[in-house]
Amino acid sequence: MTIIVGIDIAKDTFDVYLLNTVGKVQEASFANSKQGINQLHQWLKKQGAKHAQVCLEATGIYSDLVAETLHSRKYQVSVVNPARIKAYAASQMRRNKTDALDAALIADYCRTQQPDPWTPPPPELKQLRALIRHLDDLKQEKQRASNRLDAQNSAQAVTQHLEAQISLLNEQIKHTLRLIHDHIDHYPHLKQQRDLLDSIPGIGDLTASYLMAELGDVTRFQHVGQLVAFVGLNPRQHQSGKKQTTHGISRMGRAALRAALYMPALVAKRCNPRLRAWANQLSQRGLTGKQVIVALMRKLLHLAYGILKSGQPFDPDYAQQFHPSTT
C-alpha cells in the first residue's frame, strides 16, 4: 500500500496528515515557505515516506510552491480542484472544519479516489498564466475604482485620485497586454497554438491567450467532455428515482476562463452566419438566451479542443457538420 499524505494549504502554513502502510497516522504543521517545505521533506524521510503519494488542493500561488517542490523531489503529487474535496467532505458528512481535519480529509480522498498524478506546467506556460491572471487583477482593480468614481459626488480630491488611479491602471493593462503578446511570439509552439485558436470565428488573441494559459496541454484530456467539465460548462444533473433534470452548469472550473468565453460566444452568435443559424434553432427549441450562450461557449471549447489536438486551423465546412449537446 502506498503511503498517503494529505496537505491542507493556507497562506502562511500548511498542515500535513500521513497515513502509513499499517494505518498509523502522523500529523505535522510547517511554514508555507521554501524552508518549511524542506522541513516537510526531511520529516517525510524520517517517516519512511520519501516516495509517498501526496495530495493537496489547487489554491493558486499558495499551493504552487509546495506542489512544484515536492514534484521535483520525486513525490507523486496530485493537485485537486477544491470543489471536489468539498463535495467529498459533504459525502462523508463532515461537520467540523479545521486545517488539521482538512488535511486528514484530503488524505482520505486521495486514498479512496486515487486522483491522477499532477505534472507542473513548463516555465513558458507558467509565465503566460501569471501574466493572464495579473491582467485579470488589474481589470478588477480598474472596475472597483470606476465603481467608486461613479458613486463619488462630493470630494473633488477623491475624484482626482480615482481618475489618476484609473489612468495608471489603463496604462498597466496596455503594458500587460503587450507583454502577453510578446511572450507568446517568443515561443513558436505558443504562437502556433494562438494562431490556430485565432482561426475560430469569435476567438481573438486575448481569448486564445486565456485558453492557452488556463487549459495547458489539451492532450491531457482524453475526450472533449473532460475539457468541458474542467472549465465547468458541463450540465449539472439531478436524478431522483426515474426523474432526471438539468439545473444549469456545474461551475466547477475556473470562473475567469468561463468569463473569457462569454464575449466570444456573443460575437460568434452575432457575426458567424452558421453559428447564428444554429443559435436560432436552439432558441426555437425552447432554450433561453442564457442557455444558448452557454451552448455556444461549449461549442467554442469543442472547436478549440479539435484544432489544438489536430494542429489544423478552423474548417467551416467541417464545423457545419458539428452539433454538440445543448443540454
N, C-alpha and C positions, 0 to 999 in steps of 0.2 A: 504493500500500500504506500502510495506517495505521501510524503509529509505535506500537510496543507497549512498555509499561512494566510490569514486574513488581516488586511491592514485598513484601518479607518483613518482617512486623511483629514487633518484640519490645517488652518493657516500656519500655525506655529509648531504644532506637534503632530505625531501620528501614533495610534495605538495598534498593538500587534497581538494577534491571537494565534497560537500554534497548536495544531493537532498532530501528534506524532504517530508512529506506526502501531503503538499499543494503546492508543486512545488517551494518553496522558496530555494534559493541557498545560501550556506555558503562556504567560502574558507579560507584556512589557510595554513601555512607552518611551518614545525618543523625540528629540527636536527635529522639526522638518527643515533640515539643513544638510549640507554635504557631510559635516561631522556626525550628525545624527544618523544618517544613512550608513556611514562607515561603521558606526557603533552597532547598528542593526545587523550588518553583515557579520561582524565579529560575534555577536550574540547568537546568530543563527548557526554559525560554525560550531560554537560551544554546545549547541543543542543537537548537533549532528544533522542539521538541516541545510547544509550548504547548497544542495540541489533541490530545494523544496519547490512546490507549486505555489506561487504567490498570486493572490487575487486582491484587487483594490478597485475602488470606483473611479470613473473618469471625472475628475474635478478640475480640469484645466491646469493652470500654472501650478497649483498646489500639489497635484499628483504627478506631473510630468517628470520632475527630477527624480522622485522615488522610482517610478516605473523604468525610466531610462537607465538609471544607475544599476538597479537590480538586474535588468536585462543584460547589461554589459558584463555583469558578474556571473552570467550563465544560469541564472534562475529562470524557470518557466513562469512568465508573467502573463496574467490575464487582466485586462482593463475593461471594466464592465459599466454599462450605462446605469447611472444611479436609479433610474426608474425601474430597472429590473430588480435591483436589490430591495427597493421599496415595495414592489409587488410581492417579492418573496417573503419579506417581513410580514406583510398582510396575510399571506397564505399560511404562515406559521403562527398567526395570532399573537404576534409580539406586541405588547402594550407599553413596555418600558423602553426608553431610549437614552443610552449614554454612549460615549465614544468606545468604551471597552465592550459594551454589549453589541455595538455596531460591528466592531472588529470580529467578534465571535459569529455574528450573523453572516458576515461576508465569507468567513472561513467555511461555515456550514453550506452556504450557497455554492462555493467552489467545490466542496466535497460531493454534493448531490447533483449539481447541474453540469459540472465539468466544462466550464466555458473555454472557448478557443484561445490558444496562445496569442499573445499580442506581439507585434513587431513595431519598433519605433519608426516613424517616417524618416525618409532621407533628409539631410540638412536643408536642401533647397526647398523641399516641400514644407518643412517645419518653419522656415523663414517666411515663405509665402503665407502660411496660415497665421503667423504672428502679425504680418502686415495687414491682412484682411481683418483680423479681429481688432487691431488698432484702429483701422478705418471705421469699424462699427462703433468703437468707443467715442471717436471724435464726432461722428454723426449724432450719437445720443447726447453728447455734451452740447452740441450746437442746438439740438431740439429743445433741451432743457433751458438753455439760455434764451432761445426765441420765445418759449412759453412765458418765461419771467418777464421778458421785454413786453410782450403783449399785455401782461397783467399790470405792468408798471405805468402809472399815470400821474405821478406827483413829483418825485425827486429827479431833477434833471441830471444830477451827478450819477445816480444809479443807472439811468438810461444811457448815459455816455459810456459807463463802464461795460454795460451789457453789449452795446453796439461794438465797442472795441474788442470784447471777447469773441463775439460772433465773427468779426472781421479776421481775427487771428485764427480762429478755428477753420474758417473757409480756406485760408492760406495753407494751413496744415493738412486739410483734406486734399487740396490740389496736389500738394507735395507728396502725400502718401499715395495718391493715385499714380503719380509719375514713378514713384519707387516700385509699385506693384508691376506696372507695365515694363519698366526697365529690367526688373528682376526676372520676369518671365522671358523676356527677349534674350537674357544672358544664358539661358539653358535651352538648347534646341528641342529636347523632348517636351519641356513645358510649353514652349512656343507652338510645337506641333499640336499638342492637345488643345491649346487655346484656339488655334485656327480651325481645328475640327469642330469644336463646340460653337465657334462663331458661325459656322455654316448652317446651323439650325435656325430657322426663322424665329425671331423673338428673343434669341440669346445674343447678347453683346459681350464685349470684352470684360466688363466688370462681373456680370453673372457667370461667365466662363471662369473667371478667376476664383469666385466664390466656390463653384462646383469643384474645381481642381484642388483648392485648399482644404475643403472640408470632407470631400469624398476620398481623396488619396487615390490609390491604385484600385480601379474598379474591378480588376480581375479577381480581387479577393472575395467578391460576391459571386456565388455560384449561379445565381439567376437574378433577373431584374426585380423579382418580388422581394428579395433580400435587401436590395438597394432602396426600394420604395419604403420598406419597413424601417430601414436605418434612418431615413430622412423624417419618418413619422407621418407619411402620407397614406399609409395603408388603412383601410376601413376598420373601425372598431366594432367588433361583432358582440352581440349579446344573445345567448341562447338559453331558453328555459323550456324543457320538455321538447315539443315539436316546433315551438315558436322560435324563430331566429330573426333578429332585427339588426340593423346597422345604425350606429349612433356616431356620425361624423368620422373623424380620423383619429388615429392613436396619439399623435403629437409626441411620440416617444423620442424623436431625434432632436437635432439642434434647431431651435426656433429660427435663428438667423439664416439658416440655409433654406428653410421654407419661405421666409420673408424674401429671400433673394430670387425665388422662383415666381413670386406673386405678380410683379410687374411684367416680366416676360410673358406670363400666361395671358395677361390683359392685352399686351401688344400682339401676341400671336392670334388671339381671338379677333382683334380688330384688323390686323394687316395681312394675315395669311389666309388667302381665299379658302383653301382646303380645311384648315383648322376652324375657320369661321363657319363653314358649312357644317362641319362635324359638331361644333358647339351648338348650332341652331337645332340640329337633330336631337341633341341631348335635352335642350330646352323643351322641344315638342314632346319628348317622352316624359316630361314632368319634373325634371331636375330643376332645382332652384339656381339662381345666379351664382351663389357661392359654391354649390356642388359642381357646376360647370367649370368654374375657375379651378377648383381642386382637381377635377378630371384633366384639365389642360396642363396643370402643374405636373401631374403624374405622367402625362404623355411626353412632356419635355424631358422628364427623367428617363423614360423608356428610350427616347431618341438619343439622349446623351450616352446612356449605357451602351446602346448599339454601336454608335460610331466610335466610341473610345475603345471598345473591345475589338472592332473590326479594323480600325485605323482608316476607315473610308469616310469621306465627308457626306453630309446630308444629301439624300437622293429623294426628291419629291415624289417620283413615280413609285418608289418602294414605300414611302411614308403614307401614300394614299391608301395602300392596302392594309395599313396598320390600325387596329381598333382595340386599344387597351380596355380593361374593365372600367366601368364608370361607377361602380358601387362603392 
